[in-house]
Amino acid sequence: MSVAAPVARGGDPLAAKETVLPYLVAYVTALFTGPGKYSVDRYIWK
C-alpha cells in the first residue's frame, strides 16, 4: 500500500487515494502494535 498511494494513484486527486490510505494506516498500526493479548497466535504457539 505504501507503493500504491504514490505510484499507482500518483496522478489522482486525494479523493481517489482515500481508498488506499486507510489500508496503509491499518497495516502500519498492526505492524507496530503486534497481535495482542487475545490473538489466535498466542493460543496456537502457547
N, C-alpha and C positions, 0 to 999 in steps of 0.2 A: 504494500500500500504506500510505502514511502516513495516508491518509484512511480506508482500510478498517478499520484496527485500532480507532480511537476512534469512528468514526461508524457504520459498518455492523455492527461487532461490539461496540458500546459497552456494551450491557446483558449481554452474555455473560460467563461466567466466564473466567478466564485460560486455562483448558484449551482453550476454543474459539478464543481469539486466538492460540494457539501455531501454528496453521496459517498465519497471516498474517505474524507477526513474523519468521520466518526469511527470507522473501522480501524483506522490508524491509531486513534486515541485509545480505543478499547484494547488493541493489541499491545501497545506500549505499557498501558496500565497493568495488564495481566503479566507482562514480561517482568516488570519491576516488583510487583507485589507477590507473585508466586501463587500457587494453587490454594493455599489457605488451610485452615484447621479442618474444615468439613469436606475436603476433596476426596474423590474416589481413589486417587493415587495413594493417599495415606492408608486406606484400608487394604489396598492390594499389596503394597510393599511393606506392610507392618510386620 
